[in-house]
Amino acid sequence: MTLANKRPIEVFFSYSHKDQRLRDQLETQLSLLKREGLITSWHDHNITAGNEWAGKIDEHLNSAQIILLLISADFIASDYCFGIEMRRALERQEAGKARVIPIILRPVDWKKAPFGKLKALPTDAKPVTKWVDRDSAFYDIAQGIRKVIEELTI
């Protein structure tokens, strides 16, 4: 069976709203994976009016096969991101139900965090904002995510 014949993998973005612009740039870089039918993506801005936001976040956090933790000082400072989303993501990874990928957006002390044991993107965990060319950083991340998708769909 080829990758094109399989159901798309749901990618969940866990991020601080202060990093929304960087999240948008990353999501744009993942467009080819979407067009190929390899992934769908979900984040809290997909919640429509009248829906209970925490329930929708939980629903997608519990169904996603890939969970991206978009790491910055604001992510670590957020009780919801760090205390709820990140902890649930790691529980799902430990249970073999999801792959959690830390994406280092901005410089922050993160290596002693519970997700610090995981290999982060981009390459060498160099924060996206420290790259001379951010497009290259997001391309590097997209290539890393593509490799994970290939592993998950073999």
C-alpha positions in Angstrom: 0.0 0.0 0.0 1.4 3.4 -0.9 1.2 6.5 1.4 -1.4 8.0 -0.9 -3.8 5.2 -0.2 -3.8 5.6 3.6 -5.8 8.0 5.7 -4.1 11.3 6.5 -2.3 11.6 9.8 -3.8 14.2 12.1 -1.2 16.8 13.3 -2.1 18.7 16.5 -0.4 22.1 17.2 0.1 22.9 20.9 1.3 26.5 21.1 1.1 29.7 23.0 -1.1 32.3 21.2 1.9 34.7 21.4 3.5 32.3 18.9 0.6 32.3 16.4 2.6 34.0 13.6 5.3 31.3 13.8 2.7 28.6 14.0 1.1 30.0 10.8 4.4 30.0 9.0 5.0 26.4 10.0 1.6 25.3 8.9 2.1 27.0 5.5 5.4 25.1 5.1 3.4 21.8 5.7 1.1 22.6 2.8 2.6 20.0 0.5 2.1 17.3 3.1 -1.6 18.3 3.2 -1.9 18.5 -0.6 -0.4 15.0 -0.8 -3.1 13.8 1.5 -0.6 12.7 4.1 -1.7 15.0 6.9 -4.5 17.1 8.2 -3.7 19.8 10.8 -5.6 21.1 13.8 -5.2 23.9 16.3 -7.5 25.8 18.5 -8.3 28.5 15.9 -10.3 25.8 14.2 -12.9 25.9 17.0 -16.1 27.5 15.7 -18.5 29.7 17.6 -20.7 28.0 20.1 -18.4 25.0 20.7 -16.9 24.3 24.1 -13.2 25.0 23.5 -11.6 22.7 26.1 -13.7 19.8 24.9 -12.7 20.3 21.3 -9.0 20.6 22.2 -9.2 17.4 24.2 -11.0 15.6 21.4 -8.2 16.5 18.9 -5.4 16.1 21.4 -6.7 12.5 22.0 -7.1 11.7 18.3 -3.9 13.2 16.7 -1.2 10.8 15.7 1.5 13.6 15.7 1.5 16.3 18.3 3.8 19.3 17.7 4.8 21.2 20.9 5.8 24.7 19.7 8.3 25.6 22.3 9.1 29.1 23.5 9.2 30.8 26.9 5.5 31.6 26.5 4.7 27.9 25.9 6.5 26.9 29.1 4.9 29.8 31.0 1.4 28.7 29.9 -0.4 26.6 32.5 -2.6 25.2 29.8 0.1 24.4 27.2 2.6 23.0 29.7 0.3 21.6 32.4 -2.5 20.1 30.3 -1.6 19.8 26.6 2.0 18.8 27.0 1.3 16.3 29.8 -1.5 14.6 27.9 0.7 14.5 24.7 3.5 12.8 26.6 1.0 10.3 28.1 -0.2 9.4 24.7 3.4 9.0 23.4 4.3 6.7 26.3 1.2 4.6 25.5 2.3 4.3 21.9 -0.7 6.3 20.6 1.0 9.4 19.3 4.4 10.9 18.4 5.3 14.1 20.2 7.7 16.4 18.4 9.1 19.5 20.2 9.6 22.3 17.7 11.9 24.9 19.2 10.6 28.3 18.0 12.5 30.7 20.3 15.4 30.4 22.6 14.3 29.1 26.0 15.7 26.8 28.7 13.8 23.6 27.8 16.2 20.6 28.1 15.1 19.8 31.7 11.4 19.9 30.8 9.5 16.6 30.6 9.8 16.7 26.8 13.5 17.5 27.0 14.3 13.8 26.4 12.8 13.9 23.0 14.6 14.8 19.8 13.5 18.2 18.8 13.3 20.0 15.4 14.7 21.9 13.6 18.1 20.2 13.3 20.3 20.4 16.4 17.3 22.1 18.2 18.4 25.5 16.9 15.5 27.8 17.6 13.6 29.0 14.4 14.2 32.6 15.3 18.0 32.1 15.4 18.1 30.9 11.8 19.3 33.5 9.3 16.6 32.3 6.9 13.3 31.3 8.7 12.1 29.6 5.5 15.1 27.2 5.8 14.2 26.5 9.4 10.6 25.7 8.6 11.7 23.6 5.6 14.0 21.6 7.9 11.1 21.0 10.2 8.8 20.0 7.4 11.4 17.4 6.2 11.7 16.1 9.8 7.9 15.7 10.0 7.8 14.0 6.6 10.3 11.4 7.9 8.1 10.8 11.0 5.1 10.3 8.7 7.0 7.8 6.6 7.9 5.9 9.8 4.3 5.9 11.0 2.9 4.7 7.7 5.2 1.9 6.9 
